[in-house]
Amino acid sequence: MKAKNLNIKTENLAIPGKPLSEEEFKDMIKAGENSAFITINKLKENIQKWISKLER
């Protein structure tokens, strides 16, 4: 019985041409979970500021 190599890169279907291992994917998810999130109201405010800049 052969041992499994856990460091094998798997095909990444999300970003064509850029292989991503399962561990790298999990790390990206964890990083996203730990990043700052904004509220809907803050998002709307940011969009309004962006629209105002475009109208100038």
Sequence and secondary structure as in RCSB ss.txt:
>XXXX:A:sequence
MKAKNLNIKTENLAIPGKPLSEEEFKDMIKAGENSAFITINKLKENIQKWISKLER
>XXXX:A:secstr
     TT     SSSTT    HHHHHHHHHHHHHS    HHHHHHHHHHHHHHHH 
